[in-house]
Structure formats: structure tokens, C-alpha cells
Amino acid sequence: MEKCPVCKEESKGKYWCKSCRTVFVCPGQGCEYEIRKRGLDDCPKCGLLFEDYLTQRKMYRKCPKCKKKQGLSDPQCRYCRYWFNCPTCGHKVPSTSMLTCPRCATSLR
């Protein structure tokens, strides 16, 4: 095991430190985003909420429109029907006000 650069304990794993709970690499499947900024609550790439994953091993993300927790694999918000990714091509929807996909022009209503 390596030493954690934050707490200097020998409990650093590949994804996070077990003693100080600092995340180094996103544990989301297929994401593997390297976290360079300390103290983030969620992954900047996939939106995985770190606290829920570290305590309960649940993969949730927060909807940018209604701010409620969703499953990471859900393509659309259950509450406000916001699309996280385009249903046709899978392109990430960058804004809550988008009416069509910027890549393939599929309607997101």
C-alpha cells in the first residue's frame, strides 16, 4: 500500500484513502476520472456522489434541474424528466434548457 498524500496513513487504495476518505480516482464504472481538486462532493465527469458511494456503495448522482438523487445508470430524471444523455446517440446534454441534442438533433422533450 502507498501512503496517502493528505493524511500520511498507509491506507491509500486505488480510488480513495480509507482513513481520511479522500477520493483520488472516480470509482464509477467506465469513468476513472482523476480527481485533482480536494473536497469535491461529486465527480465532475459522471456526477457520482462520493459520500453515498463511500458509506453505502450506492451509485447516485444529483439532477442538475430538480436537485434530487437519481441512479447513475438512469438516462432520464424520474421526477422532472430531464435527460442526462441523449436517448439516441448517448451524447451528454450540457444544459437544462436544451430542446434537442446538439449532436444528432433528437428531441429531448
N, CA, C and O atoms as a GROMACS GRO file, in nm:
protein
  436
    1MET      N    1   0.083  -0.119   0.000
    1MET     CA    2   0.000   0.000   0.000
    1MET      C    3   0.087   0.125   0.000
    1MET      O    4   0.198   0.127   0.053
    2GLU      N    5   0.034   0.228  -0.060
    2GLU     CA    6   0.103   0.356  -0.065
    2GLU      C    7   0.056   0.444   0.050
    2GLU      O    8  -0.046   0.418   0.114
    3LYS      N    9   0.133   0.549   0.076
    3LYS     CA   10   0.092   0.646   0.176
    3LYS      C   11   0.002   0.751   0.111
    3LYS      O   12   0.024   0.792  -0.003
    4CYS      N   13  -0.098   0.792   0.185
    4CYS     CA   14  -0.190   0.895   0.139
    4CYS      C   15  -0.119   1.031   0.144
    4CYS      O   16  -0.056   1.063   0.246
    5PRO      N   17  -0.127   1.112   0.038
    5PRO     CA   18  -0.062   1.243   0.042
    5PRO      C   19  -0.132   1.343   0.133
    5PRO      O   20  -0.074   1.446   0.167
    6VAL      N   21  -0.256   1.314   0.173
    6VAL     CA   22  -0.331   1.407   0.258
    6VAL      C   23  -0.308   1.378   0.406
    6VAL      O   24  -0.270   1.467   0.482
    7CYS      N   25  -0.331   1.252   0.448
    7CYS     CA   26  -0.323   1.220   0.591
    7CYS      C   27  -0.196   1.142   0.629
    7CYS      O   28  -0.171   1.120   0.747
    8LYS      N   29  -0.117   1.100   0.530
    8LYS     CA   30   0.010   1.029   0.550
    8LYS      C   31  -0.006   0.890   0.612
    8LYS      O   32   0.092   0.833   0.661
    9GLU      N   33  -0.126   0.834   0.610
    9GLU     CA   34  -0.150   0.698   0.658
    9GLU      C   35  -0.126   0.600   0.543
    9GLU      O   36  -0.132   0.637   0.426
   10GLU      N   37  -0.099   0.475   0.577
   10GLU     CA   38  -0.077   0.373   0.475
   10GLU      C   39  -0.206   0.300   0.440
   10GLU      O   40  -0.208   0.177   0.434
   11SER      N   41  -0.312   0.374   0.418
   11SER     CA   42  -0.440   0.312   0.385
   11SER      C   43  -0.493   0.362   0.252
   11SER      O   44  -0.614   0.356   0.227
   12LYS      N   45  -0.405   0.413   0.167
   12LYS     CA   46  -0.446   0.462   0.037
   12LYS      C   47  -0.470   0.346  -0.058
   12LYS      O   48  -0.385   0.259  -0.074
   13GLY      N   49  -0.588   0.345  -0.120
   13GLY     CA   50  -0.618   0.247  -0.222
   13GLY      C   51  -0.607   0.310  -0.359
   13GLY      O   52  -0.554   0.420  -0.373
   14LYS      N   53  -0.656   0.241  -0.460
   14LYS     CA   54  -0.650   0.295  -0.595
   14LYS      C   55  -0.746   0.412  -0.612
   14LYS      O   56  -0.714   0.510  -0.679
   15TYR      N   57  -0.863   0.402  -0.550
   15TYR     CA   58  -0.968   0.502  -0.571
   15TYR      C   59  -0.976   0.606  -0.460
   15TYR      O   60  -0.996   0.724  -0.488
   16TRP      N   61  -0.962   0.565  -0.332
   16TRP     CA   62  -0.972   0.659  -0.221
   16TRP      C   63  -0.893   0.610  -0.102
   16TRP      O   64  -0.856   0.493  -0.094
   17CYS      N   65  -0.867   0.702  -0.008
   17CYS     CA   66  -0.798   0.668   0.116
   17CYS      C   67  -0.902   0.623   0.217
   17CYS      O   68  -1.004   0.690   0.235
   18LYS      N   69  -0.879   0.512   0.283
   18LYS     CA   70  -0.977   0.458   0.377
   18LYS      C   71  -0.982   0.533   0.508
   18LYS      O   72  -1.085   0.532   0.576
   19SER      N   73  -0.874   0.599   0.547
   19SER     CA   74  -0.874   0.668   0.676
   19SER      C   75  -0.930   0.810   0.666
   19SER      O   76  -1.013   0.848   0.749
   20CYS      N   77  -0.887   0.889   0.568
   20CYS     CA   78  -0.937   1.027   0.559
   20CYS      C   79  -1.047   1.043   0.455
   20CYS      O   80  -1.104   1.152   0.444
   21ARG      N   81  -1.080   0.938   0.380
   21ARG     CA   82  -1.188   0.934   0.282
   21ARG      C   83  -1.173   1.037   0.170
   21ARG      O   84  -1.271   1.091   0.121
   22THR      N   85  -1.048   1.062   0.130
   22THR     CA   86  -1.020   1.149   0.016
   22THR      C   87  -1.024   1.066  -0.111
   22THR      O   88  -0.960   0.961  -0.118
   23VAL      N   89  -1.099   1.111  -0.212
   23VAL     CA   90  -1.113   1.038  -0.338
   23VAL      C   91  -1.006   1.086  -0.434
   23VAL      O   92  -0.987   1.206  -0.453
   24PHE      N   93  -0.934   0.990  -0.496
   24PHE     CA   94  -0.828   1.020  -0.592
   24PHE      C   95  -0.871   0.993  -0.736
   24PHE      O   96  -0.838   1.069  -0.826
   25VAL      N   97  -0.945   0.884  -0.758
   25VAL     CA   98  -0.995   0.845  -0.890
   25VAL      C   99  -1.141   0.808  -0.873
   25VAL      O  100  -1.177   0.738  -0.778
   26CYS      N  101  -1.226   0.853  -0.964
   26CYS     CA  102  -1.370   0.823  -0.956
   26CYS      C  103  -1.392   0.672  -0.966
   26CYS      O  104  -1.344   0.609  -1.060
   27PRO      N  105  -1.465   0.613  -0.870
   27PRO     CA  106  -1.489   0.468  -0.874
   27PRO      C  107  -1.604   0.427  -0.967
   27PRO      O  108  -1.638   0.309  -0.972
   28GLY      N  109  -1.662   0.521  -1.039
   28GLY     CA  110  -1.771   0.488  -1.131
   28GLY      C  111  -1.724   0.400  -1.246
   28GLY      O  112  -1.611   0.415  -1.295
   29GLN      N  113  -1.811   0.308  -1.289
   29GLN     CA  114  -1.773   0.217  -1.396
   29GLN      C  115  -1.758   0.293  -1.526
   29GLN      O  116  -1.849   0.363  -1.570
   30GLY      N  117  -1.643   0.278  -1.588
   30GLY     CA  118  -1.618   0.342  -1.716
   30GLY      C  119  -1.576   0.488  -1.704
   30GLY      O  120  -1.548   0.551  -1.806
   31CYS      N  121  -1.572   0.543  -1.585
   31CYS     CA  122  -1.536   0.684  -1.569
   31CYS      C  123  -1.387   0.699  -1.545
   31CYS      O  124  -1.316   0.758  -1.627
   32GLU      N  125  -1.338   0.648  -1.433
   32GLU     CA  126  -1.195   0.651  -1.397
   32GLU      C  127  -1.135   0.791  -1.406
   32GLU      O  128  -1.017   0.806  -1.438
   33TYR      N  129  -1.214   0.895  -1.378
   33TYR     CA  130  -1.168   1.033  -1.386
   33TYR      C  131  -1.076   1.063  -1.268
   33TYR      O  132  -1.110   1.033  -1.154
   34GLU      N  133  -0.960   1.121  -1.295
   34GLU     CA  134  -0.865   1.153  -1.188
   34GLU      C  135  -0.908   1.283  -1.120
   34GLU      O  136  -0.921   1.386  -1.185
   35ILE      N  137  -0.929   1.275  -0.989
   35ILE     CA  138  -0.973   1.391  -0.911
   35ILE      C  139  -0.849   1.464  -0.862
   35ILE      O  140  -0.775   1.413  -0.778
   36ARG      N  141  -0.828   1.583  -0.913
   36ARG     CA  142  -0.710   1.662  -0.874
   36ARG      C  143  -0.744   1.762  -0.764
   36ARG      O  144  -0.657   1.799  -0.686
   37LYS      N  145  -0.867   1.806  -0.758
   37LYS     CA  146  -0.910   1.906  -0.660
   37LYS      C  147  -0.969   1.835  -0.538
   37LYS      O  148  -1.059   1.752  -0.552
   38ARG      N  149  -0.920   1.866  -0.421
   38ARG     CA  150  -0.966   1.802  -0.297
   38ARG      C  151  -1.097   1.864  -0.250
   38ARG      O  152  -1.123   1.982  -0.274
   39GLY      N  153  -1.178   1.786  -0.183
   39GLY     CA  154  -1.300   1.836  -0.122
   39GLY      C  155  -1.421   1.839  -0.214
   39GLY      O  156  -1.519   1.906  -0.183
   40LEU      N  157  -1.417   1.769  -0.327
   40LEU     CA  158  -1.532   1.766  -0.416
   40LEU      C  159  -1.637   1.669  -0.363
   40LEU      O  160  -1.603   1.565  -0.307
   41ASP      N  161  -1.764   1.703  -0.381
   41ASP     CA  162  -1.873   1.616  -0.338
   41ASP      C  163  -1.914   1.516  -0.445
   41ASP      O  164  -1.967   1.410  -0.414
   42ASP      N  165  -1.888   1.551  -0.571
   42ASP     CA  166  -1.926   1.461  -0.680
   42ASP      C  167  -1.821   1.467  -0.792
   42ASP      O  168  -1.738   1.558  -0.796
   43CYS      N  169  -1.827   1.370  -0.880
   43CYS     CA  170  -1.733   1.362  -0.991
   43CYS      C  171  -1.770   1.466  -1.096
   43CYS      O  172  -1.886   1.476  -1.134
   44PRO      N  173  -1.673   1.544  -1.144
   44PRO     CA  174  -1.704   1.643  -1.247
   44PRO      C  175  -1.742   1.582  -1.382
   44PRO      O  176  -1.808   1.648  -1.462
   45LYS      N  177  -1.701   1.458  -1.408
   45LYS     CA  178  -1.729   1.396  -1.537
   45LYS      C  179  -1.863   1.323  -1.539
   45LYS      O  180  -1.946   1.349  -1.625
   46CYS      N  181  -1.884   1.231  -1.444
   46CYS     CA  182  -2.006   1.149  -1.447
   46CYS      C  183  -2.110   1.190  -1.344
   46CYS      O  184  -2.226   1.149  -1.355
   47GLY      N  185  -2.073   1.270  -1.244
   47GLY     CA  186  -2.169   1.318  -1.145
   47GLY      C  187  -2.190   1.226  -1.026
   47GLY      O  188  -2.282   1.250  -0.947
   48LEU      N  189  -2.109   1.121  -1.010
   48LEU     CA  190  -2.124   1.028  -0.898
   48LEU      C  191  -2.106   1.101  -0.765
   48LEU      O  192  -2.008   1.172  -0.746
   49LEU      N  193  -2.203   1.083  -0.673
   49LEU     CA  194  -2.192   1.143  -0.540
   49LEU      C  195  -2.101   1.055  -0.456
   49LEU      O  196  -2.133   0.940  -0.430
   50PHE      N  197  -1.987   1.110  -0.413
   50PHE     CA  198  -1.885   1.032  -0.344
   50PHE      C  199  -1.931   0.987  -0.205
   50PHE      O  200  -1.901   0.874  -0.166
   51GLU      N  201  -2.001   1.070  -0.131
   51GLU     CA  202  -2.039   1.035   0.007
   51GLU      C  203  -2.130   0.912   0.010
   51GLU      O  204  -2.112   0.824   0.095
   52ASP      N  205  -2.228   0.905  -0.080
   52ASP     CA  206  -2.317   0.789  -0.086
   52ASP      C  207  -2.240   0.664  -0.127
   52ASP      O  208  -2.269   0.555  -0.078
   53TYR      N  209  -2.144   0.679  -0.216
   53TYR     CA  210  -2.068   0.562  -0.260
   53TYR      C  211  -1.975   0.512  -0.149
   53TYR      O  212  -1.964   0.391  -0.128
   54LEU      N  213  -1.909   0.602  -0.078
   54LEU     CA  214  -1.814   0.560   0.025
   54LEU      C  215  -1.884   0.500   0.146
   54LEU      O  216  -1.828   0.409   0.208
   55THR      N  217  -2.002   0.547   0.182
   55THR     CA  218  -2.070   0.494   0.300
   55THR      C  219  -2.157   0.373   0.269
   55THR      O  220  -2.158   0.277   0.346
   56GLN      N  221  -2.230   0.376   0.158
   56GLN     CA  222  -2.328   0.270   0.130
   56GLN      C  223  -2.302   0.192   0.002
   56GLN      O  224  -2.374   0.096  -0.027
   57ARG      N  225  -2.201   0.231  -0.076
   57ARG     CA  226  -2.170   0.172  -0.208
   57ARG      C  227  -2.288   0.188  -0.304
   57ARG      O  228  -2.313   0.100  -0.386
   58LYS      N  229  -2.359   0.300  -0.293
   58LYS     CA  230  -2.470   0.332  -0.383
   58LYS      C  231  -2.423   0.432  -0.486
   58LYS      O  232  -2.356   0.530  -0.451
   59MET      N  233  -2.456   0.411  -0.611
   59MET     CA  234  -2.414   0.500  -0.718
   59MET      C  235  -2.528   0.593  -0.755
   59MET      O  236  -2.617   0.559  -0.834
   60TYR      N  237  -2.522   0.712  -0.696
   60TYR     CA  238  -2.623   0.815  -0.722
   60TYR      C  239  -2.558   0.937  -0.783
   60TYR      O  240  -2.438   0.960  -0.767
   61ARG      N  241  -2.640   1.017  -0.853
   61ARG     CA  242  -2.600   1.149  -0.900
   61ARG      C  243  -2.716   1.243  -0.873
   61ARG      O  244  -2.830   1.200  -0.854
   62LYS      N  245  -2.687   1.372  -0.873
   62LYS     CA  246  -2.788   1.473  -0.846
   62LYS      C  247  -2.833   1.532  -0.979
   62LYS      O  248  -2.751   1.568  -1.063
   63CYS      N  249  -2.963   1.542  -0.998
   63CYS     CA  250  -3.019   1.602  -1.119
   63CYS      C  251  -2.988   1.752  -1.118
   63CYS      O  252  -3.015   1.818  -1.018
   64PRO      N  253  -2.932   1.806  -1.227
   64PRO     CA  254  -2.900   1.949  -1.228
   64PRO      C  255  -3.023   2.039  -1.233
   64PRO      O  256  -3.014   2.158  -1.203
   65LYS      N  257  -3.137   1.983  -1.269
   65LYS     CA  258  -3.258   2.065  -1.280
   65LYS      C  259  -3.336   2.068  -1.149
   65LYS      O  260  -3.368   2.176  -1.100
   66CYS      N  261  -3.369   1.951  -1.093
   66CYS     CA  262  -3.453   1.946  -0.972
   66CYS      C  263  -3.374   1.916  -0.845
   66CYS      O  264  -3.430   1.923  -0.736
   67LYS      N  265  -3.244   1.883  -0.857
   67LYS     CA  266  -3.153   1.859  -0.744
   67LYS      C  267  -3.189   1.736  -0.660
   67LYS      O  268  -3.150   1.729  -0.543
   68LYS      N  269  -3.261   1.640  -0.716
   68LYS     CA  270  -3.293   1.516  -0.644
   68LYS      C  271  -3.197   1.406  -0.687
   68LYS      O  272  -3.143   1.409  -0.798
   69LYS      N  273  -3.176   1.308  -0.598
   69LYS     CA  274  -3.085   1.197  -0.627
   69LYS      C  275  -3.147   1.102  -0.728
   69LYS      O  276  -3.266   1.072  -0.723
   70GLN      N  277  -3.061   1.056  -0.819
   70GLN     CA  278  -3.101   0.960  -0.922
   70GLN      C  279  -2.998   0.849  -0.926
   70GLN      O  280  -2.886   0.866  -0.879
   71GLY      N  281  -3.035   0.737  -0.981
   71GLY     CA  282  -2.938   0.632  -1.006
   71GLY      C  283  -2.842   0.676  -1.115
   71GLY      O  284  -2.882   0.746  -1.208
   72LEU      N  285  -2.718   0.636  -1.106
   72LEU     CA  286  -2.618   0.678  -1.204
   72LEU      C  287  -2.647   0.622  -1.342
   72LEU      O  288  -2.609   0.683  -1.442
   73SER      N  289  -2.714   0.508  -1.350
   73SER     CA  290  -2.741   0.447  -1.480
   73SER      C  291  -2.873   0.495  -1.542
   73SER      O  292  -2.903   0.457  -1.655
   74ASP      N  293  -2.951   0.576  -1.471
   74ASP     CA  294  -3.078   0.626  -1.526
   74ASP      C  295  -3.051   0.726  -1.638
   74ASP      O  296  -2.974   0.820  -1.618
   75PRO      N  297  -3.111   0.708  -1.756
   75PRO     CA  298  -3.088   0.802  -1.866
   75PRO      C  299  -3.168   0.932  -1.850
   75PRO      O  300  -3.133   1.034  -1.909
   76GLN      N  301  -3.277   0.926  -1.770
   76GLN     CA  302  -3.365   1.041  -1.754
   76GLN      C  303  -3.406   1.054  -1.608
   76GLN      O  304  -3.422   0.954  -1.538
   77CYS      N  305  -3.424   1.178  -1.561
   77CYS     CA  306  -3.466   1.203  -1.423
   77CYS      C  307  -3.608   1.150  -1.402
   77CYS      O  308  -3.695   1.173  -1.486
   78ARG      N  309  -3.630   1.080  -1.293
   78ARG     CA  310  -3.762   1.024  -1.265
   78ARG      C  311  -3.864   1.130  -1.228
   78ARG      O  312  -3.984   1.111  -1.248
   79TYR      N  313  -3.818   1.241  -1.174
   79TYR     CA  314  -3.909   1.342  -1.120
   79TYR      C  315  -3.942   1.453  -1.220
   79TYR      O  316  -4.059   1.486  -1.240
   80CYS      N  317  -3.839   1.511  -1.285
   80CYS     CA  318  -3.864   1.624  -1.375
   80CYS      C  319  -3.845   1.588  -1.522
   80CYS      O  320  -3.865   1.674  -1.609
   81ARG      N  321  -3.808   1.466  -1.553
   81ARG     CA  322  -3.791   1.415  -1.690
   81ARG      C  323  -3.677   1.482  -1.766
   81ARG      O  324  -3.680   1.488  -1.889
   82TYR      N  325  -3.576   1.531  -1.694
   82TYR     CA  326  -3.457   1.588  -1.757
   82TYR      C  327  -3.372   1.473  -1.812
   82TYR      O  328  -3.350   1.374  -1.743
   83TRP      N  329  -3.325   1.486  -1.937
   83TRP     CA  330  -3.240   1.385  -1.997
   83TRP      C  331  -3.095   1.412  -1.960
   83TRP      O  332  -3.045   1.522  -1.984
   84PHE      N  333  -3.027   1.314  -1.901
   84PHE     CA  334  -2.884   1.326  -1.871
   84PHE      C  335  -2.801   1.306  -1.997
   84PHE      O  336  -2.702   1.376  -2.019
   85ASN      N  337  -2.842   1.210  -2.078
   85ASN     CA  338  -2.776   1.180  -2.205
   85ASN      C  339  -2.882   1.167  -2.312
   85ASN      O  340  -2.998   1.136  -2.284
   86CYS      N  341  -2.843   1.191  -2.435
   86CYS     CA  342  -2.936   1.179  -2.547
   86CYS      C  343  -2.982   1.033  -2.559
   86CYS      O  344  -2.899   0.942  -2.553
   87PRO      N  345  -3.113   1.008  -2.576
   87PRO     CA  346  -3.160   0.869  -2.586
   87PRO      C  347  -3.119   0.800  -2.716
   87PRO      O  348  -3.120   0.677  -2.722
   88THR      N  349  -3.082   0.875  -2.818
   88THR     CA  350  -3.044   0.817  -2.946
   88THR      C  351  -2.894   0.791  -2.957
   88THR      O  352  -2.852   0.679  -2.983
   89CYS      N  353  -2.814   0.896  -2.936
   89CYS     CA  354  -2.669   0.882  -2.960
   89CYS      C  355  -2.587   0.874  -2.831
   89CYS      O  356  -2.470   0.839  -2.837
   90GLY      N  357  -2.646   0.906  -2.714
   90GLY     CA  358  -2.575   0.896  -2.588
   90GLY      C  359  -2.489   1.016  -2.554
   90GLY      O  360  -2.415   1.013  -2.455
   91HIS      N  361  -2.498   1.123  -2.633
   91HIS     CA  362  -2.421   1.245  -2.607
   91HIS      C  363  -2.470   1.311  -2.479
   91HIS      O  364  -2.591   1.316  -2.454
   92LYS      N  365  -2.378   1.362  -2.397
   92LYS     CA  366  -2.416   1.426  -2.271
   92LYS      C  367  -2.488   1.557  -2.300
   92LYS      O  368  -2.442   1.637  -2.381
   93VAL      N  369  -2.601   1.578  -2.233
   93VAL     CA  370  -2.679   1.700  -2.251
   93VAL      C  371  -2.618   1.807  -2.162
   93VAL      O  372  -2.622   1.794  -2.039
   94PRO      N  373  -2.561   1.915  -2.220
   94PRO     CA  374  -2.486   2.013  -2.140
   94PRO      C  375  -2.571   2.114  -2.064
   94PRO      O  376  -2.520   2.178  -1.972
   95SER      N  377  -2.698   2.130  -2.099
   95SER     CA  378  -2.778   2.235  -2.037
   95SER      C  379  -2.918   2.183  -2.006
   95SER      O  380  -2.967   2.092  -2.073
   96THR      N  381  -2.981   2.242  -1.906
   96THR     CA  382  -3.117   2.201  -1.870
   96THR      C  383  -3.220   2.262  -1.964
   96THR      O  384  -3.336   2.220  -1.963
   97SER      N  385  -3.181   2.358  -2.046
   97SER     CA  386  -3.276   2.423  -2.136
   97SER      C  387  -3.266   2.373  -2.280
   97SER      O  388  -3.331   2.428  -2.369
   98MET      N  389  -3.187   2.268  -2.304
   98MET     CA  390  -3.172   2.215  -2.441
   98MET      C  391  -3.301   2.145  -2.482
   98MET      O  392  -3.355   2.063  -2.408
   99LEU      N  393  -3.350   2.176  -2.600
   99LEU     CA  394  -3.470   2.112  -2.653
   99LEU      C  395  -3.436   1.998  -2.749
   99LEU      O  396  -3.515   1.906  -2.768
  100THR      N  397  -3.316   2.005  -2.810
  100THR     CA  398  -3.271   1.900  -2.899
  100THR      C  399  -3.125   1.867  -2.868
  100THR      O  400  -3.053   1.948  -2.810
  101CYS      N  401  -3.084   1.749  -2.906
  101CYS     CA  402  -2.945   1.707  -2.888
  101CYS      C  403  -2.854   1.786  -2.982
  101CYS      O  404  -2.886   1.798  -3.100
  102PRO      N  405  -2.741   1.841  -2.934
  102PRO     CA  406  -2.654   1.917  -3.023
  102PRO      C  407  -2.583   1.831  -3.128
  102PRO      O  408  -2.537   1.883  -3.230
  103ARG      N  409  -2.574   1.700  -3.104
  103ARG     CA  410  -2.504   1.614  -3.198
  103ARG      C  411  -2.597   1.558  -3.307
  103ARG      O  412  -2.564   1.564  -3.426
  104CYS      N  413  -2.712   1.505  -3.266
  104CYS     CA  414  -2.797   1.436  -3.365
  104CYS      C  415  -2.935   1.500  -3.384
  104CYS      O  416  -3.013   1.453  -3.466
  105ALA      N  417  -2.966   1.606  -3.311
  105ALA     CA  418  -3.092   1.682  -3.323
  105ALA      C  419  -3.216   1.603  -3.282
  105ALA      O  420  -3.325   1.631  -3.330
  106THR      N  421  -3.200   1.504  -3.194
  106THR     CA  422  -3.314   1.431  -3.140
  106THR      C  423  -3.387   1.520  -3.039
  106THR      O  424  -3.323   1.589  -2.959
  107SER      N  425  -3.518   1.518  -3.043
  107SER     CA  426  -3.597   1.598  -2.949
  107SER      C  427  -3.580   1.544  -2.807
  107SER      O  428  -3.587   1.424  -2.784
  108LEU      N  429  -3.557   1.634  -2.711
  108LEU     CA  430  -3.538   1.596  -2.571
  108LEU      C  431  -3.656   1.635  -2.485
  108LEU      O  432  -3.640   1.656  -2.365
  109ARG      N  433  -3.772   1.645  -2.543
  109ARG     CA  434  -3.892   1.681  -2.468
  109ARG      C  435  -3.961   1.561  -2.412
  109ARG      O  436  -4.064   1.573  -2.346
   0.00000   0.00000   0.00000
